[in-house]
Amino acid sequence: MNEGGAAIRNKWDRIYRETGDAIPEPAPVLADNAHLLPAAGIALDFACGLGGNALFLAQQGLDTHAWDISPEAIRRLNAYARRLGVALRSEIRDVMECPPVEESFDVIVVSRFLERSLAPAISAALKPGGLLFYQTYTREKVAEVGPTNPAFLLDTNELLRLFSSLRLVFYREEGQIGDPARGARNQAFFVGRKT
Ligand SMILES: C[S@@+](CC[C@H](N)C(=O)[O-])C[C@H]1O[C@@H](n2cnc3c(N)ncnc32)[C@H](O)[C@@H]1O
């Protein structure tokens, strides 16, 4: 792992050591669109953190993989999986150095992680008919949440551009339109299918 990867790993290890012990929830883009999931297949929670998406995918009966650079995140995820009695394959993995191989997953979920250079590898890693569920923070926000560095925030409609090779299934991005106290704000939500 290079110096940048080690710094990221240490930062997230510190954060996860200080995070409470509640079992993490799946991201809304997955929970709200769970009816789209296949009955069986191989799923990946990409940069999974504590693995709310992975636990949910495994509970839906999918053969679930979960990758994160933080050993502390993976340790905690394994403990949650044991507590819930679900089986999943977790891995300490730097996705920049080891992106997924082509056509290897039926479902990929990415939440609150943005590394634009990986978008082609993520699309390529879907099997034909595979689904990508993606949500992360936007520059246009109504609250001070998510990263402060604008490089880690989505531009307007950016997920549509990054994953334009996929068939659009679902998209939501509300920006600052209308009543900011209502709706799904601060993030963009995308589901796409590889045809
Ligand atoms: C904001 S957290 C999101 C975690 C989880 N997806 C969620 O929605 O709760 C970002 C995650 O990306 C992971 N991460 C950052 N760079 C990574 C890399 N190069 N390879 C793998 N994971 C990485 C961090 O360890 C952290 O768990």
The ligand as an ORCA input file, in Angstrom:
! r2SCAN-3c Opt
* xyz 0 1
  C     -17.691      7.688      4.171
  S     -17.162      6.034      4.383
  C     -18.533      5.157      3.696
  C     -18.644      3.761      4.193
  C     -19.915      3.028      3.769
  N     -19.924      2.783      2.337
  C     -21.140      3.792      4.207
  O     -21.907      4.264      3.372
  O     -21.344      3.895      5.432
  C     -15.908      5.841      3.134
  C     -15.202      4.495      3.214
  O     -14.319      4.361      2.116
  C     -13.215      3.599      2.554
  N     -12.101      3.819      1.620
  C     -11.479      4.991      1.338
  N     -10.513      4.793      0.419
  C     -10.515      3.452      0.131
  C      -9.746      2.636     -0.732
  N      -8.773      3.147     -1.503
  N     -10.030      1.312     -0.789
  C     -11.011      0.781     -0.025
  N     -11.775      1.511      0.822
  C     -11.532      2.836      0.891
  C     -12.963      4.112      3.963
  O     -12.190      3.235      4.743
  C     -14.383      4.284      4.473
  O     -14.829      3.117      5.124
*
